[in-house]
């Protein structure tokens, strides 16, 4: 690799959340046992639509118009606190209820456009909308149940964002690269 070549970026496309929803989600993560869970910082809370993985920096140019396209804000409700994956939990999440199917449709459109642009391979598992609020600490065992409650707050997502993610000892750091507000 020469000095002129840029390093790949770890990319994902996600929905941004309103402040009151971030606060409620952050409180849920903070309420989890700190000996077992590391709460996700409020500014890192999001709903992943598509994880693109390691991509060359020039792919941002192909992804930007997909993120910037006109998208309507899905109306959502915070659901139950859930451990994922079910068999060997590593994250504490809050599910999202999508009564009209608008979030699922948005995710399908974005994923299809990214795949058509050649920057994404759609996942074989079904889309499961959630927000990760805490991650399992190293060398700890997760409890069998989440054992946390959350009020079913209704909200509309605020934006679609392309993030770059940098992994580090304190967890991932997310940098927004392209953002577009959602229409009401």
Backbone as a printed PyTorch tensor [residue, N CA C, xyz], in Angstrom:
tensor([[[  0.8470,  -1.1770,   0.0000],
         [  0.0000,   0.0000,   0.0000],
         [  0.8860,   1.2320,   0.0000]],

        [[  0.6970,   2.0990,  -0.9460],
         [  1.4810,   3.3250,  -1.0190],
         [  0.8290,   4.4020,  -0.1800]],

        [[  1.5860,   5.4640,   0.0920],
         [  1.0620,   6.5690,   0.8860],
         [ -0.1060,   7.2620,   0.2130]],

        [[ -0.1960,   7.1520,  -1.1280],
         [ -1.2700,   7.8260,  -1.8640],
         [ -2.6030,   7.0930,  -1.7350]],

        [[ -2.5540,   5.8150,  -1.3730],
         [ -3.7920,   5.0430,  -1.2480],
         [ -4.4310,   5.2830,   0.1150]],

        [[ -5.7120,   5.5640,   0.0970],
         [ -6.4260,   5.8030,   1.3530],
         [ -6.8460,   4.4720,   1.9670]],

        [[ -6.9150,   4.4590,   3.2820],
         [ -7.3590,   3.2580,   3.9950],
         [ -8.8490,   3.0600,   3.8100]],

        [[ -9.2850,   1.8030,   3.8060],
         [-10.7280,   1.5400,   3.7200],
         [-11.4600,   2.1380,   4.9200]],

        [[-12.7270,   2.4290,   4.7030],
         [-13.5950,   2.9550,   5.7520],
         [-14.5910,   1.8760,   6.1470]],

        [[-14.8860,   1.7900,   7.4180],
         [-15.9210,   0.8730,   7.9230],
         [-17.2180,   1.6790,   7.9290]],

        [[-18.1350,   1.3500,   7.0200],
         [-19.3100,   2.1870,   6.7750],
         [-20.6240,   1.5040,   7.1290]],

        [[-21.5990,   2.3330,   7.5240],
         [-22.9720,   1.8630,   7.6740],
         [-23.9250,   3.0330,   7.4780]],

        [[-25.1410,   2.7040,   7.0610],
         [-26.2020,   3.6950,   6.8770],
         [-27.2110,   3.4720,   7.9940]],

        [[-27.6160,   4.5760,   8.6330],
         [-28.4890,   4.4540,   9.8020],
         [-29.4830,   5.6020,   9.8740]],

        [[-30.5030,   5.4050,  10.7010],
         [-31.4580,   6.4620,  11.0200],
         [-31.0080,   7.1650,  12.2860]],

        [[-31.1670,   8.4880,  12.2810],
         [-30.9010,   9.2800,  13.4720],
         [-32.1820,   9.3810,  14.2890]],

        [[-32.0210,   9.6500,  15.5690],
         [-33.1440,   9.6540,  16.5080],
         [-33.3080,  11.0250,  17.1600]],

        [[-34.5510,  11.3990,  17.5010],
         [-34.7610,  12.6640,  18.2120],
         [-34.1710,  12.6170,  19.6260]],

        [[-33.8880,  13.7960,  20.1690],
         [-33.2300,  13.9070,  21.4680],
         [-33.9380,  13.2110,  22.6090]],

        [[-35.2800,  13.3290,  22.6820],
         [-35.9950,  12.6980,  23.7970],
         [-35.9240,  11.1770,  23.7230]],

        [[-35.8680,  10.6490,  22.5120],
         [-35.7430,   9.1980,  22.3310],
         [-34.3360,   8.7550,  22.7280]],

        [[-33.3310,   9.5290,  22.3210],
         [-31.9530,   9.2350,  22.7380],
         [-31.8500,   9.1980,  24.2610]],

        [[-32.4820,  10.1830,  24.9110],
         [-32.4360,  10.2510,  26.3750],
         [-33.0540,   9.0060,  27.0080]],

        [[-34.2120,   8.5930,  26.5100],
         [-34.8880,   7.4060,  27.0540],
         [-34.0520,   6.1460,  26.8230]],

        [[-33.4710,   6.0330,  25.6370],
         [-32.6460,   4.8650,  25.3210],
         [-31.3620,   4.8560,  26.1450]],

        [[-30.7390,   6.0280,  26.2870],
         [-29.5120,   6.1200,  27.0800],
         [-29.7870,   5.7550,  28.5380]],

        [[-30.9360,   6.1670,  29.0620],
         [-31.3020,   5.8270,  30.4420],
         [-31.4750,   4.3200,  30.6000]],

        [[-32.0080,   3.6660,  29.5840],
         [-32.1670,   2.2130,  29.6280],
         [-30.8070,   1.5290,  29.6520]],

        [[-29.8970,   1.9690,  28.7860],
         [-28.5510,   1.3990,  28.7820],
         [-27.8350,   1.6190,  30.1000]],

        [[-28.0110,   2.8140,  30.6790],
         [-27.3660,   3.1390,  31.9520],
         [-27.9610,   2.3480,  33.1150]],

        [[-29.2190,   1.9180,  32.9820],
         [-29.8820,   1.1540,  34.0490],
         [-29.4340,  -0.3070,  34.0860]],

        [[-28.7950,  -0.7680,  33.0190],
         [-28.3060,  -2.1540,  32.9890],
         [-27.1270,  -2.2970,  33.9530]],

        [[-26.9290,  -3.4950,  34.4770],
         [-25.8620,  -3.7700,  35.4390],
         [-24.5020,  -3.3630,  34.8580]],

        [[-23.8400,  -2.3470,  35.4280],
         [-22.5720,  -1.8700,  34.8680],
         [-21.4230,  -2.8770,  34.9870]],

        [[-21.5670,  -3.8880,  35.8300],
         [-20.5450,  -4.9330,  35.9180],
         [-20.6180,  -5.8700,  34.7140]],

        [[-21.7720,  -5.9000,  34.0580],
         [-22.0010,  -6.7990,  32.9250],
         [-22.0420,  -6.0380,  31.6000]],

        [[-22.6370,  -4.8480,  31.6030],
         [-22.8980,  -4.0990,  30.3710],
         [-22.1540,  -2.7680,  30.3450]],

        [[-21.6940,  -2.3790,  29.1550],
         [-21.1360,  -1.0460,  28.9190],
         [-22.1580,  -0.2850,  28.0910]],

        [[-22.7360,   0.7550,  28.6820],
         [-23.7760,   1.5250,  27.9990],
         [-23.2020,   2.2340,  26.7750]],

        [[-23.9970,   2.3000,  25.7210],
         [-23.6330,   3.0380,  24.5100],
         [-23.8780,   4.5180,  24.7930]],

        [[-22.9510,   5.3700,  24.3720],
         [-23.1220,   6.8030,  24.6250],
         [-24.3170,   7.3310,  23.8320]],

        [[-25.0280,   8.3140,  24.3740],
         [-26.2380,   8.8220,  23.7050],
         [-26.0010,   9.2720,  22.2640]],

        [[-24.8390,   9.8690,  21.9820],
         [-24.5960,  10.3490,  20.6190],
         [-24.2880,   9.2180,  19.6400]],

        [[-24.1260,   8.0040,  20.1280],
         [-23.8730,   6.8500,  19.2550],
         [-25.1200,   6.0020,  19.0000]],

        [[-26.2450,   6.3610,  19.5890],
         [-27.4800,   5.5860,  19.4090],
         [-28.0630,   5.8410,  18.0200]],

        [[-28.4610,   4.7810,  17.3350],
         [-28.9820,   4.8770,  15.9690],
         [-29.7180,   3.5820,  15.6170]],

        [[-30.3630,   3.5850,  14.4620],
         [-31.0130,   2.3890,  13.9140],
         [-30.2820,   2.0370,  12.6210]],

        [[-29.5420,   0.9470,  12.6100],
         [-28.8000,   0.5610,  11.4100],
         [-29.7570,   0.0760,  10.3280]],

        [[-29.6140,   0.6610,   9.1390],
         [-30.3840,   0.2160,   7.9740],
         [-29.5660,  -0.7530,   7.1270]],

        [[-28.2530,  -0.4960,   7.0100],
         [-27.3840,  -1.3590,   6.2120],
         [-25.9510,  -1.2050,   6.6980]],

        [[-25.3240,  -2.3220,   7.0690],
         [-23.9100,  -2.3130,   7.4380],
         [-23.1240,  -2.6880,   6.1940]],

        [[-22.2800,  -1.7800,   5.7220],
         [-21.5560,  -1.9840,   4.4700],
         [-20.1940,  -2.6270,   4.6810]],

        [[-19.6740,  -2.5520,   5.8920],
         [-18.3710,  -3.1290,   6.1740],
         [-17.2460,  -2.2490,   5.6570]],

        [[-16.1070,  -2.8700,   5.4090],
         [-14.9160,  -2.1540,   4.9610],
         [-15.0380,  -1.8210,   3.4760]],

        [[-15.0140,  -0.5240,   3.1710],
         [-15.2090,  -0.0610,   1.7910],
         [-14.1240,   0.9540,   1.4400]],

        [[-13.7450,   1.0290,   0.1570],
         [-12.7970,   2.0670,  -0.2460],
         [-13.4390,   3.4530,  -0.0970]],

        [[-12.6650,   4.4730,   0.2630],
         [-13.2230,   5.8110,   0.4720],
         [-14.0110,   6.3540,  -0.7230]],

        [[-13.6260,   5.9690,  -1.9250],
         [-14.3440,   6.4790,  -3.1070],
         [-15.7870,   5.9780,  -3.1830]],

        [[-16.1230,   4.9250,  -2.4500],
         [-17.5100,   4.4420,  -2.4220],
         [-18.4620,   5.4530,  -1.7890]],

        [[-17.9290,   6.3550,  -0.9750],
         [-18.7740,   7.3820,  -0.3570],
         [-19.5020,   8.1770,  -1.4380]],

        [[-18.8310,   8.4210,  -2.5790],
         [-19.4620,   9.1680,  -3.6760],
         [-20.6610,   8.4290,  -4.2590]],

        [[-20.6260,   7.1090,  -4.2790],
         [-21.7520,   6.3170,  -4.7910],
         [-22.8720,   6.2130,  -3.7590]],

        [[-22.5170,   6.2620,  -2.4840],
         [-23.5020,   6.1150,  -1.4060],
         [-24.2210,   7.4260,  -1.1110]],

        [[-23.5270,   8.5470,  -1.2510],
         [-24.0820,   9.8630,  -0.8860],
         [-25.4430,  10.1540,  -1.5130]],

        [[-25.6410,   9.9350,  -2.8250],
         [-26.9620,  10.2430,  -3.3860],
         [-28.0770,   9.3270,  -2.8740]],

        [[-27.7300,   8.1330,  -2.4530],
         [-28.7360,   7.2170,  -1.8950],
         [-29.1940,   7.7410,  -0.5340]],

        [[-28.2450,   8.1890,   0.2680],
         [-28.5640,   8.7680,   1.5720],
         [-29.3420,  10.0700,   1.3940]],

        [[-28.9380,  10.8780,   0.4110],
         [-29.5480,  12.1940,   0.1960],
         [-30.9020,  12.1390,  -0.5140]],

        [[-31.2820,  10.9850,  -1.0240],
         [-32.5800,  10.8650,  -1.7140],
         [-33.7140,  11.2280,  -0.7630]],

        [[-34.8420,  11.5950,  -1.3170],
         [-35.9870,  11.9610,  -0.4760],
         [-36.5570,  10.7120,   0.1920]],

        [[-36.5130,  10.7110,   1.4950],
         [-37.0580,   9.6180,   2.2930],
         [-38.0460,  10.2060,   3.2880]],

        [[-39.1080,   9.4830,   3.5510],
         [-40.1020,   9.9320,   4.5280],
         [-39.8080,   9.3120,   5.8900]],

        [[-40.0510,  10.0990,   6.9280],
         [-39.7760,   9.6630,   8.3000],
         [-40.7930,   8.6210,   8.7460]],

        [[-40.3490,   7.4140,   9.0610],
         [-41.2870,   6.4180,   9.5790],
         [-41.7010,   6.7590,  11.0100]],

        [[-42.9520,   6.5010,  11.3220],
         [-43.4650,   6.7000,  12.6850],
         [-43.2410,   5.3920,  13.4370]],

        [[-42.5160,   5.4510,  14.5500],
         [-42.0880,   4.2570,  15.2680],
         [-42.4430,   4.3560,  16.7420]],

        [[-42.3720,   3.2300,  17.4280],
         [-42.5800,   3.1750,  18.8730],
         [-41.4800,   2.3200,  19.4840]],

        [[-40.9250,   2.7910,  20.6080],
         [-39.9620,   1.9660,  21.3290],
         [-40.6850,   0.7390,  21.8520]],

        [[-40.0690,  -0.4230,  21.6730],
         [-40.6920,  -1.6830,  22.0760],
         [-40.0500,  -2.2540,  23.3240]],

        [[-39.7540,  -3.5420,  23.2780],
         [-39.2250,  -4.2380,  24.4520],
         [-37.7020,  -4.2040,  24.4850]],

        [[-37.1620,  -4.3970,  25.6710],
         [-35.7240,  -4.5330,  25.8490],
         [-35.3940,  -6.0020,  25.6040]],

        [[-34.4040,  -6.2460,  24.7460],
         [-34.1330,  -7.5960,  24.2590],
         [-32.6330,  -7.8490,  24.1960]],

        [[-32.2160,  -9.0770,  24.4740],
         [-30.8250,  -9.4890,  24.3250],
         [-30.6330, -10.0680,  22.9290]],

        [[-29.5550,  -9.6550,  22.2370],
         [-29.2530, -10.1780,  20.9030],
         [-27.7830, -10.5570,  20.8220]],

        [[-27.4360, -11.5350,  19.9950],
         [-28.3520, -12.5110,  19.4220],
         [-28.9440, -13.3950,  20.5210]],

        [[-30.0710, -14.0010,  20.2360],
         [-30.7920, -14.7430,  21.2760],
         [-29.9860, -15.8520,  21.9640]],

        [[-29.1910, -16.6040,  21.2270],
         [-28.4780, -17.7470,  21.8200],
         [-27.2480, -17.3400,  22.6320]],

        [[-26.5040, -16.3740,  22.1450],
         [-25.2630, -15.9410,  22.8030],
         [-25.2500, -14.4180,  22.8380]],

        [[-26.0530, -13.8660,  23.7000],
         [-26.2550, -12.4140,  23.7370],
         [-24.9450, -11.6570,  23.9270]],

        [[-24.7800, -10.6180,  23.1160],
         [-23.6220,  -9.7330,  23.2170],
         [-24.0520,  -8.2800,  23.3540]],

        [[-25.3170,  -8.0140,  22.9980],
         [-25.8050,  -6.6400,  23.0850],
         [-27.1830,  -6.5920,  23.7400]],

        [[-27.4320,  -5.4810,  24.4170],
         [-28.7280,  -5.1810,  25.0150],
         [-29.3810,  -4.1690,  24.0820]],

        [[-30.5580,  -4.4880,  23.5810],
         [-31.1970,  -3.6530,  22.5700],
         [-32.6100,  -3.2650,  22.9880]],

        [[-33.1300,  -2.2680,  22.2900],
         [-34.5390,  -1.9140,  22.3980],
         [-35.1260,  -2.1010,  21.0070]],

        [[-36.1640,  -2.9070,  20.9200],
         [-36.8080,  -3.1540,  19.6300],
         [-37.6470,  -1.9410,  19.2410]],

        [[-37.9530,  -1.8600,  17.9580],
         [-38.8020,  -0.7890,  17.4510],
         [-40.0380,  -1.3950,  16.8230]],

        [[-41.1800,  -0.8260,  17.1350],
         [-42.4340,  -1.2450,  16.5270],
         [-42.6750,  -0.3470,  15.3250]],

        [[-42.9700,  -0.9650,  14.2010],
         [-43.1500,  -0.2790,  12.9170],
         [-44.5510,  -0.6100,  12.4060]],

        [[-45.6070,  -0.0060,  12.9960],
         [-46.9740,  -0.4440,  12.7120],
         [-47.4020,  -0.3350,  11.2510]],

        [[-46.8690,   0.6300,  10.5170],
         [-47.2830,   0.8030,   9.1170],
         [-46.3580,   0.0900,   8.1400]],

        [[-45.2250,  -0.4010,   8.6310],
         [-44.2480,  -1.0320,   7.7460],
         [-43.3600,  -0.0260,   7.0290]],

        [[-43.4610,   1.2510,   7.3980],
         [-42.6890,   2.2950,   6.7170],
         [-41.1820,   2.1370,   6.9250]],

        [[-40.7700,   1.7280,   8.1220],
         [-39.3420,   1.5320,   8.3720],
         [-38.8150,   0.3570,   7.5560]],

        [[-39.5430,  -0.7380,   7.5380],
         [-39.1230,  -1.9040,   6.7470],
         [-39.0230,  -1.5410,   5.2650]],

        [[-39.9780,  -0.7560,   4.7720],
         [-39.9570,  -0.3380,   3.3660],
         [-38.7600,   0.5740,   3.0880]],

        [[-38.4730,   1.4900,   4.0000],
         [-37.3210,   2.3810,   3.8490],
         [-36.0300,   1.5700,   3.8330]],

        [[-35.9080,   0.6300,   4.7470],
         [-34.7090,  -0.2030,   4.7940],
         [-34.5570,  -0.9990,   3.5050]],

        [[-35.6420,  -1.5470,   2.9810],
         [-35.5890,  -2.3070,   1.7240],
         [-35.1520,  -1.4220,   0.5640]],

        [[-35.6980,  -0.1990,   0.4800],
         [-35.3200,   0.7240,  -0.6030],
         [-33.8430,   1.1040,  -0.5240]],

        [[-33.3950,   1.4520,   0.6630],
         [-31.9940,   1.8430,   0.8360],
         [-31.0790,   0.6580,   0.5230]],

        [[-31.3860,  -0.5180,   1.0550],
         [-30.5630,  -1.7060,   0.8060],
         [-30.5190,  -2.0470,  -0.6820]],

        [[-31.6580,  -1.9680,  -1.3570],
         [-31.7020,  -2.2720,  -2.7930],
         [-30.8730,  -1.2700,  -3.5930]],

        [[-30.9660,   0.0080,  -3.2530],
         [-30.1960,   1.0340,  -3.9610],
         [-28.6970,   0.8560,  -3.7210]],

        [[-28.3210,   0.5210,  -2.5050],
         [-26.9100,   0.2800,  -2.1970],
         [-26.3930,  -0.9500,  -2.9410]],

        [[-27.2060,  -2.0020,  -3.0030],
         [-26.8210,  -3.2120,  -3.7340],
         [-26.6820,  -2.9140,  -5.2240]],

        [[-27.6230,  -2.1370,  -5.7620],
         [-27.5620,  -1.7750,  -7.1840],
         [-26.3120,  -0.9480,  -7.4850]],

        [[-25.8840,  -0.1330,  -6.5240],
         [-24.6740,   0.6770,  -6.6930],
         [-23.4000,  -0.1600,  -6.5260]],

        [[-23.5590,  -1.4240,  -6.1170],
         [-22.4180,  -2.3160,  -5.9740],
         [-21.6150,  -2.1270,  -4.6970]],

        [[-22.2360,  -1.5110,  -3.6750],
         [-21.5080,  -1.2420,  -2.4350],
         [-22.0470,  -2.0310,  -1.2420]],

        [[-23.0150,  -2.9100,  -1.4950],
         [-23.6630,  -3.6220,  -0.3910],
         [-24.1650,  -4.9730,  -0.8570]],

        [[-23.9480,  -5.9780,  -0.0240],
         [-24.5320,  -7.2930,  -0.2370],
         [-25.6170,  -7.4660,   0.8170]],

        [[-26.8900,  -7.5270,   0.4090],
         [-27.9760,  -7.6470,   1.3930],
         [-27.8000,  -8.8800,   2.2760]],

        [[-28.1960,  -8.7220,   3.5360],
         [-28.1030,  -9.8220,   4.4870],
         [-29.2010, -10.8400,   4.2140]],

        [[-28.9160, -12.1000,   4.5210],
         [-29.9180, -13.1470,   4.3130],
         [-30.9540, -13.1640,   5.4320]],

        [[-30.5710, -12.6950,   6.6160],
         [-31.5230, -12.6770,   7.7360],
         [-32.4680, -11.4830,   7.5890]],

        [[-33.6580, -11.6110,   8.1150],
         [-34.6200, -10.5100,   7.9950],
         [-34.1900,  -9.2940,   8.8200]],

        [[-34.6120,  -8.1270,   8.3690],
         [-34.3470,  -6.8710,   9.0770],
         [-35.0850,  -6.8980,  10.4080]],

        [[-34.3640,  -6.6350,  11.4840],
         [-34.9400,  -6.6180,  12.8350],
         [-34.6240,  -5.2440,  13.4350]],

        [[-35.5480,  -4.2870,  13.2980],
         [-35.2440,  -2.9250,  13.7560],
         [-35.0630,  -2.8480,  15.2690]],

        [[-33.9240,  -2.2720,  15.6630],
         [-33.5980,  -2.1430,  17.0820],
         [-32.5330,  -1.0660,  17.2560]],

        [[-32.3290,  -0.6850,  18.4910],
         [-31.2500,   0.2270,  18.8640],
         [-30.4320,  -0.4750,  19.9440]],

        [[-29.1340,  -0.5840,  19.7370],
         [-28.2570,  -1.1660,  20.7470],
         [-27.9980,  -0.1180,  21.8230]],

        [[-28.3280,  -0.4480,  23.0780],
         [-28.1640,   0.5070,  24.1780],
         [-27.0050,   0.1410,  25.1110]],

        [[-26.5190,  -1.1050,  25.0430],
         [-25.3730,  -1.5250,  25.8610],
         [-24.7290,  -2.7500,  25.2210]],

        [[-23.4230,  -2.8910,  25.4710],
         [-22.6660,  -4.0340,  24.9590],
         [-22.0840,  -4.8240,  26.1270]],

        [[-22.0340,  -6.1290,  25.9490],
         [-21.5100,  -7.0220,  26.9800],
         [-20.0350,  -6.7080,  27.2360]],

        [[-19.6810,  -6.5840,  28.4900],
         [-18.2770,  -6.3530,  28.8410],
         [-17.4800,  -7.6370,  28.5960]],

        [[-16.1880,  -7.5070,  28.2740],
         [-15.3590,  -8.7000,  28.0700],
         [-15.3490,  -9.5870,  29.3160]],

        [[-15.2840, -10.8760,  29.0760],
         [-15.1850, -11.8890,  30.1380],
         [-16.3440, -11.8420,  31.1310]],

        [[-17.5180, -11.5000,  30.6620],
         [-18.7130, -11.5560,  31.5060],
         [-19.7650, -12.3920,  30.8020]],

        [[-20.7090, -12.8720,  31.5720],
         [-21.8070, -13.6640,  31.0180],
         [-23.0660, -12.8220,  31.0690]],

        [[-23.8250, -12.8310,  29.9830],
         [-25.0710, -12.0670,  30.0060],
         [-26.1200, -12.7630,  30.8650]],

        [[-27.0320, -11.9930,  31.4310],
         [-28.1470, -12.6240,  32.1420],
         [-29.0440, -13.3440,  31.1370]],

        [[-29.9320, -14.1800,  31.6300],
         [-30.8480, -14.9120,  30.7400],
         [-31.9190, -14.0060,  30.1510]],

        [[-32.2730, -12.9580,  30.8710],
         [-33.2880, -12.0200,  30.3800],
         [-32.7790, -10.5980,  30.5570]],

        [[-33.3670,  -9.6790,  29.8040],
         [-32.9630,  -8.2760,  29.8850],
         [-33.4200,  -7.6530,  31.1970]],

        [[-34.6020,  -8.0130,  31.6660],
         [-35.1360,  -7.5660,  32.9520],
         [-35.1440,  -6.0440,  33.1210]],

        [[-35.4320,  -5.3200,  32.0450],
         [-35.5690,  -3.8650,  32.0800],
         [-36.8540,  -3.4900,  31.3590]],

        [[-37.4740,  -2.4190,  31.7910],
         [-38.7090,  -1.9470,  31.1630],
         [-38.4760,  -0.5670,  30.5580]],

        [[-39.2890,  -0.2350,  29.5710],
         [-39.1830,   1.0470,  28.8900],
         [-40.5720,   1.4800,  28.4660]],

        [[-40.8870,   2.7490,  28.6450],
         [-42.1820,   3.2560,  28.1830],
         [-42.2320,   3.2220,  26.6610]],

        [[-43.3820,   2.8840,  26.0750],
         [-43.5100,   2.7830,  24.6140],
         [-43.6160,   4.1650,  23.9570]],

        [[-42.5210,   4.8900,  23.9340],
         [-42.4540,   6.2400,  23.3810],
         [-42.6290,   6.2120,  21.8640]],

        [[-43.5400,   7.0420,  21.3310],
         [-43.7360,   7.1590,  19.8800],
         [-42.8810,   8.3020,  19.3510]],

        [[-42.3470,   8.1150,  18.1310],
         [-41.4900,   9.1490,  17.5480],
         [-41.3410,   8.9390,  16.0470]],

        [[-40.7750,   9.9450,  15.3950],
         [-40.3760,   9.8390,  13.9950],
         [-38.8680,  10.0030,  13.9330]],

        [[-38.2080,   9.1620,  13.1510],
         [-36.7660,   9.3010,  12.9520],
         [-36.5130,  10.6470,  12.2810]],

        [[-35.3060,  11.1880,  12.4440],
         [-35.0370,  12.5420,  11.9660],
         [-34.2110,  12.6210,  10.6880]],

        [[-33.3230,  11.6530,  10.4550],
         [-32.4210,  11.7460,   9.3020],
         [-31.8980,  10.3690,   8.9270]],

        [[-31.4260,  10.2650,   7.6840],
         [-30.6540,   9.1070,   7.2240],
         [-29.2080,   9.5840,   7.1720]],

        [[-28.3010,   8.7840,   7.7350],
         [-26.9000,   9.1970,   7.8250],
         [-25.9840,   8.0560,   7.3850]],

        [[-24.9600,   8.4030,   6.6030],
         [-23.8650,   7.4830,   6.3060],
         [-22.7850,   7.7550,   7.3450]],

        [[-22.4400,   6.7230,   8.1010],
         [-21.4240,   6.8450,   9.1470],
         [-20.1720,   6.0670,   8.7700]],

        [[-19.0450,   6.5810,   9.2380],
         [-17.8010,   5.8350,   9.2710],
         [-17.6000,   5.4280,  10.7230]],

        [[-17.2140,   4.1910,  10.9400],
         [-17.0510,   3.6550,  12.2900],
         [-15.5910,   3.2910,  12.5080]],

        [[-15.0330,   3.7750,  13.6170],
         [-13.6590,   3.4220,  13.9810],
         [-13.6930,   2.6600,  15.2890]],

        [[-13.1540,   1.4570,  15.2530],
         [-13.1320,   0.6160,  16.4470],
         [-11.9510,   0.9980,  17.3280]],

        [[-12.1920,   0.9950,  18.6330],
         [-11.1310,   1.3230,  19.5760],
         [-11.3790,   0.6390,  20.8980]],

        [[-10.4650,   0.8050,  21.8480],
         [-10.6020,   0.1240,  23.1380],
         [-11.8460,   0.5350,  23.9170]],

        [[-12.3220,   1.7560,  23.7470],
         [-13.5180,   2.2120,  24.4540],
         [-14.7940,   1.9550,  23.6770]],

        [[-14.7000,   1.2110,  22.5770],
         [-15.8650,   0.9720,  21.7310],
         [-15.7270,   1.7140,  20.4140]],

        [[-16.7360,   1.5970,  19.5880],
         [-16.7100,   2.2250,  18.2670],
         [-17.0020,   3.7210,  18.3820]],

        [[-16.3560,   4.4920,  17.5210],
         [-16.6230,   5.9270,  17.3900],
         [-17.2130,   6.1400,  16.0010]],

        [[-18.3100,   6.8730,  15.9420],
         [-19.0140,   7.0730,  14.6840],
         [-18.8420,   8.5020,  14.1990]],

        [[-18.4960,   8.6260,  12.9190],
         [-18.3570,   9.9430,  12.3000],
         [-19.3580,  10.0400,  11.1500]],

        [[-20.2810,  11.0080,  11.2110],
         [-21.2200,  11.1640,  10.0970],
         [-20.4940,  11.7210,   8.8740]],

        [[-20.6990,  11.0880,   7.7290],
         [-20.0720,  11.5310,   6.4840],
         [-21.0690,  12.2460,   5.5790]],

        [[-22.2950,  11.7340,   5.5240],
         [-23.3690,  12.3150,   4.7070],
         [-24.6580,  12.1740,   5.5060]],

        [[-25.4460,  13.2430,   5.5600],
         [-26.7190,  13.1900,   6.2930],
         [-27.7980,  13.8950,   5.4890]],

        [[-29.0080,  13.3730,   5.5750],
         [-30.1600,  13.9900,   4.9160],
         [-31.3660,  13.8870,   5.8370]],

        [[-32.0160,  15.0200,   6.0640],
         [-33.2110,  15.0430,   6.9140],
         [-34.3260,  14.2420,   6.2570]],

        [[-35.1180,  13.5840,   7.0750],
         [-36.2860,  12.8450,   6.5920],
         [-37.4750,  13.7940,   6.4970]],

        [[-38.3230,  13.5620,   5.5140],
         [-39.5360,  14.3780,   5.3590],
         [-40.6480,  13.8210,   6.2320]],

        [[-41.4620,  14.7240,   6.7330],
         [-42.5990,  14.3120,   7.5780],
         [-43.6860,  13.6860,   6.7460]]])
